[in-house]
Amino acid sequence: MAAQLDHLVEFASEPTVRLQLALYTLGEDRAFDLPVSILTLPDRSLISYAESAHQGRLERDTNAVTAELAAYYQLQTHALSQADSVAMIRELRRQL
């Protein structure tokens, strides 16, 4: 666990990375129940992919993906800032 936390702090220092923690205490305000990847293709179209232990789902419908993207932006507004996220990770690391 310590190595994983160290890696997250190092990863967050990359210039193209934005690391934000969305705390579990968000409860019903959490936008997603599964990990979701939203991809922009070279033609600027969007697709999303969600995966659970039992299946994966690729979504190509623009309306559905746009709704997922809106939910992602909403989640971002509730997440900690990058500075606060890194500080929390460092504190968790210190406690190990």
MOCOR-V492925 format. One record per pair of residues at least 24 apart in sequence whose ideal C-beta (glycine too) atoms are under 7 Angstrom apart, sorted by sequence separation. I is the first residue (numbers start at 1). J is the second residue. If there is no record, write none. Layout:
BEGIN
I;J
I;J
END
This chain:
BEGIN
38;65
38;68
38;69
36;68
38;72
32;71
31;71
31;72
31;74
31;75
30;75
29;78
26;78
22;75
20;76
22;78
22;79
21;79
20;79
21;80
20;80
20;81
20;82
19;82
18;82
21;85
20;85
19;85
19;86
21;88
12;82
12;86
9;86
9;89
8;89
9;90
5;89
5;92
6;93
5;93
2;93
2;96
1;96
END
